[in-house]
Amino acid sequence: MTLSPAFLDELRARTLLSVLIGRSVKLIRAGREYKACCPFHNEKTPSFTVNDEKGFYHCFGCGAHGDAIRWMTDQRGLPFIDAVKELADAAGMDVPAADPRAQARAERASGLYGVMEAAANWFEEQLGGLDGAEARAYLERRGISDAARRAFGIGYAPDSRGRLKSALRDFGNEALIEAGLLIQPDDDREPYDRFRGRLMIPIRDPRGRVIAFGGRILGAGEPKYLNSPDTPLFDKGRTLYNLDRAAAASRTAGRVIVVEGYMDVIALDQAGIGEAVAPLGTALTEEQLARLWKLSPAPLLCFDGDAAGQKAAIRAALRALPHVGPGRSLAFITLPAGQDPDDLVRGGGRDALETLLAASEHLVDRLWRHERDAEPLITPEQKAGLRRRLLDLSGTVGDGDVRERYRAELLGRYDALVRPQRQWSPGGPGRRFSAGPRTVRAVPGDSLAGVSGRAALAGLLRHPDLIAAHSEAIAALPLAARDDMRLRDSLIDAAMANSYLDSEALNTILAQAGVGALAEDLRLSGLAFSFNRRDADPERARRDLVLVIDSLAARPGIDAALGAATARLKETGEEAAFLEQQRLRAAKDEADRQLATLVEGDAG
């Protein structure tokens, strides 16, 4: 369906955004706008604003931004056309008709929703009857409560070729076949029930409508799980099980967890973790990843602890890599060998899983570990093979800035692994690694970091529109002077209090805050960084400024981790501690190198 810009503009104009958002978020009036704690990330101080006059919402903390339609797709998880239809219905507008063939397909699909809902109700009835005794016993063995059974609409398909067909005969065989509930043999014999002798789990769309089923066999036989075929309602590559319930839960939890199967989702929900979804028997697709990223910038993949589960995790990592970017990544949970999430929470409760979730592994760490352990690193050829694989991996990242960071990170780890500067303590076969004195670098990194922090403040005075989106990193800048800290805090306060901020407005705000003179001194300080040059390309200057801010914000964490690794190395002398120390040193050196390239004389 093609909708004209004029229709969409009229729809936005007729929708009062504060009323729409106020149905699920507590808004507080603030002048001409409304404020609230952001529903897209956890925060205690309101940074989310709604402007009815301009027709958009914006969060200065996480950068979420959009209009009424975007709110319905991002916060409610609706497909675009469903969002438009719901808003149009509320506004008393008629959505323009599609072309005749598309309209016919839509009407046919609309009728199938009734078929699927009737089937779901019938399966539930069978679970409670005489035929459902074995299925009820299975649910009891799996620890599925009656409340969970009702919440997820679990049912039972009797072991019969015609019971469902007979029960839903009023819909007609053609509709039942199109909905995937009956199978039509090739030889034109009578159609028969697709699901027989199976526990039935409804699969719903983001609006909560039944669109398919997953059927688990109770006795011996294959396949263990049988899903509905693709139909006008159901495309398994675009669907995630439990998305309709998990979307709202993920907003509150600030995360979304991806598990392998239906029972894992249900077990986590019973344990109080409602933000779990599952793909439907296939590897994660690009479409499913796109849906996950609407819920969380780094979905947590919690696949089974066996070899198959770990292979699925690395396939997902490789599938995601071309699409990662700011606000789009993955994290991974490694379960104990042979366990799935259902086993884990049944044995140790929610705390057992939360402990693993708190120690999740970033995408770059999972990829590094996978490639590092792929083969021995004894010969020059094997070492060269690892380097080539790392370069190939980083080369698949679509976002240019992220691609450069992946390349630097992976090659830094490679260098620390294959060319460590080993120093040995005497002692024969039992000799230990020594932390040793570090070689003095040509660029004094700590001094450069201090200058870079002040230079970043000067850059933000030139580019104040960057402050809100990077406020957390700016708050972590390593500033030594009290005046610099005052100025930084004033910059953040100004960005949080104003939807739009240009240099002129910022100057006025800083003067009113009593730090105008500090800002002027900093502008005239002549800090020679690429983003402070008057002749700098604006886009290049903004990119370099963000790079410096992110690098400096990460520096304290690297320094702390490096100190801890060095202490462990001195205490234990273990090779693992030595390699970790070398990796962190390489990361710190790389950060210093990036900063040094942005000094005016060295910038490219």
C-alpha positions in Angstrom: 0.0 0.0 0.0 1.3 3.4 -1.0 0.3 6.3 1.3 0.7 9.9 0.0 2.7 12.3 2.1 -0.4 14.6 2.3 -2.4 11.8 3.9 0.4 11.1 6.5 0.8 14.8 7.2 -2.9 15.1 7.9 -2.8 12.1 10.1 0.0 13.5 12.2 -1.7 16.9 12.4 -4.9 15.2 13.7 -3.0 13.2 16.4 -2.3 15.1 19.6 1.1 13.5 20.5 0.9 14.3 24.2 -2.4 12.4 24.5 -1.1 9.5 22.5 2.1 9.2 24.6 0.4 10.1 27.8 -1.6 6.8 27.7 1.5 4.9 28.7 3.9 7.5 30.0 3.4 10.0 32.8 4.0 13.4 31.3 4.7 16.6 33.2 4.0 20.0 31.7 7.1 22.1 31.2 6.2 25.4 29.4 5.1 24.6 25.9 6.4 21.0 26.1 5.9 18.0 28.3 8.7 16.1 30.1 9.0 12.5 31.4 11.5 9.8 32.2 12.3 8.2 28.9 10.4 5.0 28.1 13.2 3.8 25.8 15.9 3.6 28.5 16.2 3.6 32.2 16.7 7.0 33.8 15.9 8.8 37.0 16.0 12.4 35.7 13.6 13.3 33.0 15.3 13.9 29.6 12.3 12.9 27.4 10.3 15.7 25.9 7.1 15.9 23.9 6.2 18.9 21.7 2.7 19.1 20.4 3.3 22.2 18.3 6.2 20.6 16.4 4.6 17.1 16.5 7.6 15.1 17.7 9.2 13.6 20.9 12.9 13.6 21.7 15.1 12.1 24.4 18.3 13.9 25.2 19.7 10.9 27.0 19.4 8.1 24.4 18.5 10.1 21.2 15.1 8.5 20.7 13.2 10.8 18.3 10.1 10.6 16.2 6.4 11.5 15.5 3.2 9.7 16.3 3.7 7.0 13.7 7.3 6.4 14.9 5.9 6.1 18.5 3.6 3.3 17.4 6.2 1.4 15.6 9.1 1.8 18.1 7.3 1.9 21.4 4.3 -0.3 20.6 6.2 -2.6 18.1 3.6 -2.3 15.4 4.3 -2.6 11.7 4.1 0.7 9.8 0.8 0.1 8.1 -0.8 -1.2 11.3 0.4 1.9 13.1 -1.2 4.1 10.4 -4.5 2.2 10.5 -4.8 2.5 14.3 -4.0 6.2 14.3 -6.3 6.8 11.4 -9.1 5.0 13.2 -8.7 7.1 16.3 -8.6 10.3 14.2 -11.7 9.4 12.2 -9.8 9.1 8.9 -10.2 6.5 6.2 -7.0 4.9 5.0 -6.8 5.1 1.2 -7.7 1.8 -0.5 -4.9 -0.3 -1.9 -4.9 -1.5 -5.5 -7.6 -4.2 -6.1 -5.2 -7.2 -5.8 -3.6 -5.9 -2.6 -7.0 -5.1 -1.2 -8.1 -8.7 -2.0 -5.1 -10.1 -0.3 -5.7 -7.9 2.8 -9.3 -8.9 3.0 -8.4 -12.6 2.7 -5.8 -12.2 5.5 -8.3 -10.4 7.6 -10.6 -13.3 7.4 -7.9 -15.7 8.4 -7.4 -14.0 11.8 -10.8 -15.3 12.8 -9.9 -18.8 11.6 -6.7 -18.8 13.7 -8.4 -17.4 16.8 -11.1 -20.1 16.6 -8.4 -22.8 16.2 -6.5 -21.5 19.3 -9.7 -21.6 21.3 -10.5 -25.1 20.2 -7.0 -26.3 21.0 -7.3 -24.9 24.5 -10.6 -26.7 25.0 -9.0 -30.0 24.0 -6.2 -29.5 26.5 -8.8 -29.4 29.3 -10.7 -32.5 28.1 -10.2 -36.2 28.3 -7.8 -36.2 25.3 -5.6 -33.6 26.9 -4.5 -35.7 29.9 -1.1 -36.6 28.5 -0.5 -33.0 27.5 -1.4 -31.7 30.9 0.9 -34.3 32.5 3.7 -33.1 30.3 3.1 -29.5 31.3 3.2 -30.5 35.0 6.5 -32.3 34.5 8.0 -29.2 32.8 6.8 -27.0 35.7 4.4 -25.0 33.6 1.7 -23.5 35.9 -1.9 -23.1 35.0 -1.5 -19.3 35.0 1.3 -19.6 32.5 -0.7 -22.0 30.4 -3.6 -19.5 30.2 -1.3 -16.5 29.6 0.3 -18.1 26.6 -2.9 -19.8 25.4 -1.3 -23.3 25.3 -3.6 -26.0 23.9 -3.6 -29.6 22.5 -4.3 -31.1 19.1 -5.8 -34.6 19.4 -4.1 -37.4 17.5 -6.7 -37.4 14.7 -6.7 -36.5 11.0 -10.1 -34.8 11.0 -11.1 -33.5 14.4 -10.1 -29.9 13.8 -11.4 -29.9 10.3 -14.8 -31.1 11.6 -14.8 -28.6 14.5 -14.1 -25.6 12.2 -16.1 -26.8 9.1 -18.1 -23.5 9.0 -15.0 -21.7 7.8 -14.6 -24.1 4.9 -11.6 -26.2 3.9 -10.1 -23.6 1.6 -9.7 -21.1 4.5 -8.3 -23.8 6.8 -5.8 -24.8 4.2 -4.7 -21.2 3.5 -4.3 -20.7 7.3 -2.0 -23.7 7.4 -4.3 -25.8 9.6 -5.0 -28.5 7.0 -2.8 -30.2 4.5 -4.0 -30.7 1.0 -2.5 -33.9 -0.6 -1.1 -33.6 -4.1 -3.4 -36.3 -5.4 -6.6 -34.3 -4.6 -7.6 -36.6 -1.7 -9.4 -35.0 1.2 -7.4 -32.5 3.3 -6.5 -33.5 6.8 -5.3 -31.9 10.1 -1.7 -30.7 10.0 -1.2 -30.9 13.8 -2.0 -34.2 15.5 -1.0 -35.5 19.0 0.9 -32.3 19.8 1.0 -29.6 22.5 -0.1 -26.4 20.7 1.5 -23.1 21.3 0.0 -20.0 19.6 2.3 -17.6 17.8 1.0 -14.0 17.8 1.8 -10.9 15.8 2.9 -7.6 17.6 -0.8 -6.8 18.0 -1.5 -10.0 19.9 -3.4 -11.8 17.1 -2.8 -15.5 16.5 -1.1 -16.0 13.2 0.5 -19.5 13.5 1.1 -22.4 15.8 4.1 -24.3 17.1 3.3 -27.9 17.9 5.5 -30.1 20.2 5.2 -33.8 19.9 4.5 -35.6 23.3 5.8 -39.1 22.5 8.4 -40.5 20.1 8.5 -39.0 16.6 9.9 -36.3 14.4 10.0 -33.4 14.1 10.1 -32.6 17.8 8.5 -29.2 17.0 6.3 -28.5 14.0 5.5 -24.9 13.0 2.8 -23.6 10.8 3.9 -23.1 7.1 4.3 -19.6 5.7 0.8 -18.1 5.1 -0.7 -14.7 4.3 -0.5 -14.1 8.0 2.8 -15.7 8.9 6.4 -15.3 7.7 8.6 -17.2 10.2 11.7 -15.2 9.1 10.0 -12.0 10.2 8.3 -13.2 13.3 9.6 -13.6 16.9 7.7 -15.7 19.4 6.3 -13.7 22.3 7.1 -10.3 20.7 3.6 -9.1 21.5 4.1 -9.5 25.3 7.9 -8.9 25.4 7.8 -5.5 23.7 6.2 -3.8 26.7 8.2 -5.7 29.2 11.5 -4.8 27.5 10.7 -1.1 27.8 10.5 -1.5 31.6 13.5 -3.9 31.9 15.7 -1.9 29.5 16.7 -5.1 27.6 15.4 -7.9 25.5 16.6 -11.5 25.8 16.7 -14.0 22.8 16.4 -17.7 23.6 16.0 -20.7 21.4 12.6 -22.1 22.0 9.0 -21.6 23.2 9.6 -23.4 26.5 12.6 -21.2 27.4 10.4 -18.1 26.9 7.6 -19.5 29.0 10.1 -20.6 31.8 11.7 -17.2 31.9 8.3 -15.5 32.1 7.4 -17.7 35.1 10.6 -16.7 36.7 9.7 -13.0 36.4 11.6 -12.2 33.2 9.0 -11.2 30.6 11.2 -9.6 28.1 12.2 -12.9 26.3 11.5 -13.8 22.7 12.6 -16.7 20.4 13.1 -17.2 16.7 11.0 -20.0 15.2 13.4 -22.8 14.5 15.7 -20.8 12.2 18.8 -18.7 12.6 18.2 -15.1 13.4 17.4 -13.1 10.2 18.1 -9.5 9.3 14.4 -8.7 9.7 14.3 -10.3 13.2 17.4 -8.4 14.2 15.8 -5.1 13.0 12.8 -5.8 15.2 15.1 -6.6 18.2 17.0 -3.4 17.7 13.8 -1.4 18.0 13.5 -2.8 21.5 17.1 -2.6 22.7 20.5 -1.4 21.3 22.2 -4.7 22.4 19.8 -7.7 22.6 21.1 -10.4 24.8 21.4 -13.8 23.0 21.0 -16.6 25.5 21.2 -19.8 23.4 21.7 -23.3 24.7 25.0 -24.3 26.2 25.6 -27.2 23.8 27.6 -27.1 20.6 24.5 -26.5 18.5 23.5 -23.5 20.6 27.0 -22.0 20.5 27.1 -22.4 16.7 23.7 -20.6 16.5 25.2 -17.8 18.6 28.1 -17.3 16.3 25.9 -17.4 13.2 23.8 -14.7 14.7 27.0 -12.6 15.4 28.1 -13.0 11.8 24.6 -12.2 10.5 24.5 -9.0 12.6 28.0 -7.7 11.9 27.2 -5.9 8.6 24.3 -4.0 10.3 25.9 -3.0 13.6 26.4 0.7 14.3 25.8 3.2 17.1 22.8 1.8 18.9 22.9 -1.5 17.2 25.0 -4.4 18.6 24.6 -7.7 20.4 25.6 -9.3 23.7 26.0 -13.0 24.5 25.3 -15.2 27.5 27.2 -18.5 27.8 25.2 -21.1 29.6 26.7 -24.1 31.4 27.4 -27.0 29.0 24.3 -29.0 28.2 21.9 -26.5 29.8 19.2 -24.3 28.3 17.5 -21.3 29.9 14.6 -23.5 31.1 17.0 -25.9 32.9 18.9 -23.0 34.4 15.9 -21.2 36.0 14.2 -24.4 37.1 17.4 -25.4 38.9 18.6 -22.0 40.3 15.7 -19.6 39.8 15.9 -16.1 38.4 19.1 -15.3 40.3 21.0 -18.0 38.4 20.1 -16.3 35.1 20.6 -12.8 36.3 24.1 -13.6 37.3 25.0 -14.7 33.8 23.2 -11.8 32.2 25.3 -9.4 34.4 28.4 -11.0 32.9 27.3 -10.8 29.2 29.9 -10.9 26.5 30.0 -8.1 23.9 29.8 -8.9 20.2 33.4 -8.0 19.6 34.5 -10.3 22.4 32.5 -13.2 21.1 33.9 -12.8 17.6 37.5 -12.5 18.9 37.2 -15.6 21.1 35.7 -17.6 18.2 38.4 -16.7 15.8 41.2 -17.0 18.3 40.2 -20.5 19.3 39.4 -21.7 15.7 42.8 -23.3 15.3 46.2 -23.5 17.0 48.5 -20.5 16.7 51.9 -22.2 16.4 53.1 -21.7 12.8 53.5 -18.4 11.0 50.8 -19.5 8.6 48.3 -20.1 11.4 49.0 -16.7 12.9 48.7 -15.0 9.5 45.4 -16.8 9.0 44.0 -15.4 12.3 45.0 -11.9 11.2 43.4 -12.3 7.8 40.1 -13.6 9.4 40.1 -10.6 11.8 40.5 -8.2 8.9 37.8 -9.9 7.0 35.5 -9.7 10.0 36.0 -6.0 10.6 35.7 -5.4 6.9 32.1 -6.6 6.9 30.9 -3.9 9.2 28.8 -1.5 7.3 29.2 1.6 9.4 32.5 3.3 8.6 33.3 4.6 12.1 32.4 1.3 13.8 34.4 -0.6 11.1 37.5 1.4 12.0 37.0 0.7 15.7 36.5 -3.0 15.2 39.7 -3.2 13.1 41.7 -1.4 15.7 40.3 -3.4 18.6 40.8 -6.8 16.9 44.3 -6.1 15.6 45.3 -4.7 19.0 44.3 -8.0 20.6 46.1 -9.9 17.8 49.3 -8.0 18.4 49.1 -8.6 22.1 48.5 -12.3 21.6 51.1 -13.2 19.0 53.8 -10.6 19.8 53.8 -10.2 23.5 56.9 -8.5 25.1 57.7 -11.4 27.4 60.0 -10.9 30.4 61.0 -13.9 32.4 61.9 -14.4 36.0 64.6 -17.1 36.7 63.4 -20.4 38.0 63.6 -23.1 35.3 60.5 -25.0 34.1 58.3 -23.3 36.7 59.2 -19.8 35.6 56.5 -17.1 35.7 55.5 -14.1 33.6 56.7 -10.8 35.1 54.7 -7.5 35.0 58.0 -5.8 34.3 58.6 -2.1 33.7 56.7 -0.6 30.8 58.6 1.0 27.9 58.3 4.7 28.0 56.1 5.9 25.0 57.1 8.8 22.8 53.7 10.5 23.3 52.9 11.2 27.0 49.4 9.6 27.0 48.2 10.9 30.4 49.3 14.5 29.6 47.6 14.2 26.1 44.4 13.0 27.7 44.3 16.0 30.0 44.8 18.4 27.1 42.3 16.5 25.0 39.6 16.9 27.7 39.9 20.7 27.6 40.0 20.6 23.8 36.8 18.6 23.7 35.1 21.2 25.8 36.3 23.9 23.3 34.9 21.8 20.5 31.5 21.4 22.2 31.3 25.2 22.4 31.6 25.2 18.5 29.2 22.2 18.1 26.6 22.4 21.0 24.1 20.2 19.1 26.3 17.2 20.0 26.1 17.7 23.8 22.7 16.0 24.5 23.4 12.9 22.5 26.8 12.3 24.2 26.1 13.7 27.6 27.1 10.5 29.5 30.5 10.4 27.8 31.0 14.1 28.3 30.2 13.7 32.0 33.1 11.2 32.2 35.7 13.4 30.6 39.0 13.4 32.6 39.1 17.0 33.7 41.5 18.1 36.5 40.6 21.8 36.9 37.6 22.8 38.9 36.7 25.5 36.4 36.7 23.0 33.5 34.4 20.8 35.5 32.0 23.7 36.2 31.9 24.5 32.5 31.3 20.9 31.5 28.4 20.6 34.0 26.9 23.9 32.6 27.1 22.6 29.1 25.2 19.4 30.0 22.6 21.3 32.0 22.1 23.7 29.0 21.5 20.7 26.6 19.2 18.9 29.0 17.0 22.1 29.4 16.7 23.1 25.8 15.4 21.1 22.8 17.5 23.0 20.4 20.9 24.6 21.2 23.0 26.7 18.9 26.2 28.6 19.7 24.4 31.9 20.2 21.8 30.4 22.6 24.6 28.6 24.4 26.6 31.7 25.0 23.6 33.4 26.6 22.9 30.4 28.9 26.6 30.1 30.0 26.7 33.8 30.8 23.6 33.5 32.9 25.2 30.5 34.7 28.3 32.6 35.5 30.7 30.6 33.3 30.7 32.8 30.3 34.2 34.1 31.0 35.5 30.5 31.3 34.0 29.6 28.0 35.6 32.6 26.3 39.0 31.8 27.8 38.7 28.3 26.5 37.8 29.5 23.0 40.9 31.6 22.9 43.2 29.0 24.4 44.4 27.8 21.0 44.1 24.1 21.7 45.4 22.7 18.5 43.0 19.9 17.6 41.4 19.2 14.2 37.9 20.0 15.4 38.9 23.4 16.8 40.4 24.7 13.5 38.4 27.5 11.9 38.9 26.0 8.4 38.0 22.4 9.5 35.4 20.6 7.4 32.3 20.6 9.6 31.4 16.9 9.1 35.0 15.9 9.8 35.2 18.1 12.8 32.1 16.7 14.3 33.3 13.1 13.7 36.7 13.8 15.3 35.1 15.5 18.3 32.9 12.5 19.0 35.9 10.2 18.6 37.9 12.2 21.2 34.9 12.3 23.7 34.3 8.5 23.4 38.0 7.7 23.7 38.5 9.9 26.8 35.3 8.6 28.4 36.6 5.0 28.1 40.0 5.8 29.4 39.4 5.6 33.1 37.9 2.2 32.7 40.9 1.0 30.7 43.3 2.4 33.3 41.4 0.7 36.2 41.3 -2.6 34.3 45.0 -2.4 33.4 45.9 -1.7 37.0 43.9 -4.7 38.2 45.4 -7.0 35.5 48.9 -5.8 36.5 48.2 -6.5 40.1 46.9 -10.0 39.2 50.0 -10.7 37.1 52.3 -9.7 40.0 50.4 -11.9 42.4 49.9 -15.0 40.2 52.3 -14.8 37.3 49.7 -16.6 35.1 49.9 -16.3 31.3 46.2 -15.3 31.2 46.8 -12.3 33.4 49.8 -11.4 31.3 47.8 -11.5 28.0 45.0 -9.5 29.5 47.6 -6.9 30.7 49.0 -6.7 27.2 45.6 -6.4 25.6 44.7 -3.5 27.8 48.0 -1.8 27.2 47.4 -2.2 23.5 43.9 -0.7 23.9 45.3 2.3 25.8 48.1 2.8 23.3 45.5 2.7 20.5 43.3 5.3 22.3 46.4 7.6 22.7 47.3 7.1 19.1 43.9 8.2 18.0 44.1 11.3 20.2 47.5 12.1 18.9 46.3 12.0 15.2 43.8 14.7 16.0 46.3 17.3 17.2 46.5 19.9 14.5 50.0 19.1 13.2 49.2 15.4 12.7 45.6 15.5 11.5 45.1 14.0 8.0 
